[in-house]
Amino acid sequence: MPDPRVFFAAERTLLAWVRTGIAVIALGFVVARFGLFLGLLSHQITSSTLSGRPGISTVLGVLLTLVGTAAIAAAVVQYRGFVSTLAEQDLPLRHRPSFAVTFALAIASCGVVLGIYLAL
């Protein structure tokens, strides 16, 4: 007996991981910019800050951004692997799993671009 709820549960799980990845990417951005904010707030911008050497907050922020991106990419791989094991009758009619995958990969690409931006 076909049951599309299995497929939709997998899609909800993918989108939950995308939401978690976006939250971690946003946290990375905030952490990366927090060091700059503290330097401006305390008026202690040192010559090392102006020379372009990244502080600990920048490094941690870039790492968090890349971890969020990796979480989204891993979720896509897991989702595609699971959906490929489903029987044809378990897939809903006229529903394309490629939309969720494309959306997740677009968000992951934005995370990579943001990580590169923060690193530079």
Secondary structure as GFF3:
##gff-version 3
##sequence-region A 1 120
A	DSSP	alpha_helix	5	42	.	.	.	ID=ss1
A	DSSP	alpha_helix	47	50	.	.	.	ID=ss2
A	DSSP	alpha_helix	56	85	.	.	.	ID=ss3
A	DSSP	three_ten_helix	88	90	.	.	.	ID=ss4
A	DSSP	alpha_helix	98	119	.	.	.	ID=ss5
###
